[in-house]
Amino acid sequence: MDPRRLNRLLDSLHAAENAPVLRRLCRVGAEVTGNTGAGLSRIVDGVHEVVEASDADAREVELLQVTNADGPCLEAIASYR
């Protein structure tokens, strides 16, 4: 990775010191991938839950995946990606 890009990403990660670390990681993840938002969800003992998101819109998308039991998170698990 280009050192300038890495420094810019690390600066982004540290820029919002008051935000929870997982939210900051979601924000940087969205930036790195060129997406407008990113979220984290998990499935533990068969229960799918939202962990964090970069913003309110990304959280809503994560919640829709949980509510509808459909979406990229479940597709990734089903295909073992």
BELDACOR-V672587 format. One record per backbone hydrogen bond with DSSP energy under -1.0 kcal/mol. NH is the residue of the N-H (numbers start at 1). CO is the residue of the C=O. E is the energy in kcal/mol with one decimal. If there is no record, write none. Layout:
NH:CO:E ; NH:CO:E
This chain:
6:2:-2.4 ; 7:3:-2.4 ; 8:4:-2.1 ; 9:5:-2.5 ; 10:6:-2.7 ; 11:7:-2.4 ; 12:8:-2.0 ; 13:9:-2.2 ; 14:10:-1.9 ; 15:11:-1.2 ; 19:16:-2.0 ; 24:20:-2.1 ; 25:21:-2.4 ; 26:22:-2.1 ; 27:23:-2.3 ; 28:24:-2.5 ; 29:25:-2.8 ; 30:26:-2.4 ; 31:27:-2.1 ; 32:28:-2.9 ; 33:29:-1.9 ; 35:30:-2.1 ; 40:52:-3.2 ; 42:49:-2.4 ; 44:47:-2.2 ; 47:44:-2.1 ; 49:42:-2.7 ; 51:40:-3.0 ; 52:40:-1.6 ; 54:38:-2.8 ; 59:55:-2.2 ; 60:56:-2.1 ; 61:57:-2.0 ; 62:58:-2.3 ; 63:59:-2.8 ; 64:60:-2.3 ; 65:61:-1.8 ; 66:62:-1.9 ; 67:63:-3.1 ; 68:64:-2.8 ; 70:65:-1.1 ; 75:71:-2.4 ; 76:72:-2.7 ; 77:73:-1.9 ; 78:74:-2.6 ; 79:75:-1.9 ; 81:76:-2.2
